[in-house]
């Protein structure tokens, strides 16, 4: 590599990486809200119960307080 060029491959972490969880957290919260709306409309089916369990695990993983949603 010539001496006058900047080593771009060493700057990958700065140039290319970004936080990945911001979008996931927003999607989990919106999914939870949509499921609550569906439960109000359709009542509580087995499918909705299972879906809520899955979303609750995600919210717990991201440490989101359900009381503030």
N, C-alpha and C positions, 0 to 999 in steps of 0.2 A: 504494500500500500504506500503510495507517495506520502511524503511528510507533510505536504500542504493540505491534505484532505482531512476532514473531520471524520472520526470513526462512527458512522451512523448506526452500525449494528450494536454498538455498546449502549446506545441510548434507547433501546427498545422499550424498556420499562417506563421511561419517561414519555416517549412519543406515542406508543401504541396502547398501553394499558389504561383502563378506566374502571371505576367501581361498577360491579355487575349487579349488586343486590338492590340498588335503588329502584329499578324497574320491577323487579320481582316482588318487592314489598308492596308497591302500589297495586300490582295485579292481584296479589293475595287479598288485600283489603277490599278492592272492588269486587272480587269474586265472592267474598264473604257477604258483602252487602247485597249482591244480586241473589245469593242463596236465601238470605233472610226475606227478601221480597217474594221469592218463589214460595217459601214456606207459608207466608201470609196468604198468598193467592191459592196455592194448590193443597194446602195443609201439609202435614209432615209424612212424606212417603219414605220407604226404606232407602231409595236411591238418594234422596235429599239428606237423610241422616248420615249416610256414608260419605257424601260429598262434604258435609259440614265437618265431619271428623277429620277428613284429609286437610281441609283448609285450617282447622284449628291447630293441627300439627305444624303446618307451615307458619302460622302466626306465632306459635310458641317458639319455633326455631328462630324467627326473626325478632323475638322478644317484643312483640307488639301487645300492648294492653288493650283488651277488648272493651273496657269501660270507657276508653277515650275515642273509640271509633264512632 
